[in-house]
Each structure stands twice: as structure tokens, then as C-alpha cells.
Amino acid sequence: FRRPPLGAMIEIPSAALVAGALGRRFDYLCVGTNDLIQYTLAVDRADPRVGHLYAPFHPAVVRLLGDIVSAARDAKAPLSVCGEMAASREGALLLAGLGYRELSMAPTSIRQVRHALASCSLAHVEEAVALALRSETLTVESFAAVLATTHRETAAPV
């Protein structure tokens, strides 16, 4: 009898900060972006009074997501991501540029995300992410602009 693989969900900043230790203890890691963003920014996206402050591309969120990739890589732990961020064109490209290679999303988003990932080389996306990370005011729109200015058509998909 084989034990099923056991994974850890990273959905709160404290778990993100110890992702390396979690990666050494569990068989895989999965980042839940919806909750991680909400708890990192202390913003309830469903609350009409503060929902407009929910910002998946906030520099703190993006840096935290990048740190999780580094920690998982160092721990040699497989890493995936789920949540609304992976279901958008810019979100999927940002995540790929940070080093995420497994994205979970609603079936209705797969076609759009697949097209976005296939239209850019991984090197181009990583370059755009590196440029975007230098910004103190990163937004979806500013990341899309960086992608547009650095975009070079290529046959090599992400």
C-alpha cells in the first residue's frame, strides 16, 4: 500500500514565509492566490468598502510569490498555484515569469491562458517580470505595458 502524496497549501503570509520548511516536510506545495493576496494586503475582496484595494499585482504580493518559488526550488518541492490570478492572461504570464509551471484554473479560462502562454517565450516573460519587479507601483496595467514593450513574437512557447 502506497501512502498518497501529502501537500501543503500556502494561503497565508506566515506559511509563505516558511515555504522552504514546508517543502521539506511535504510532498508538494500549492499556493492559493485568492487567500494569500487577501491576507497579505489585509483586504477582503468581497467587502464593498475595501474590495477595490484587493490588488493581485501589488509589489508585496508579487515578491512573496517569487520568494515561495525560490523556497520550493531550494527544498526540491513540486509547486503549483490555484486561484483567480492564474486564470487571467497577465496573471498567468506573471506567475510563469516568477517560476510557476503548474497553474490550476476554471475550465473556461484554459483557452485564453494557453494562448497567452504560447504567444510569448519564457525568456521574454522572465525579462518582463524582472523589469516589473523594479516598480514600486506594479499593477495589472503596468505589467501589461511592460509585456507589450518587451514583447517579441517567437515560436518557442512558455
Protein Blocks (a to p, Z undefined) as FASTA:
>chain_A
ZZdddddddfbfklmmmmmmmmmmpmbdcddfklmmmmmnopafklmklmmmpcfklmkl
mmmmmmmmmmmmmnopacddedjklmpmklmmmmmmnopabdcddfklmmmmmmmmmmpc
fklmmmmmmmmmmpcbbcfklmmmmmmmmpccdfbdZZ
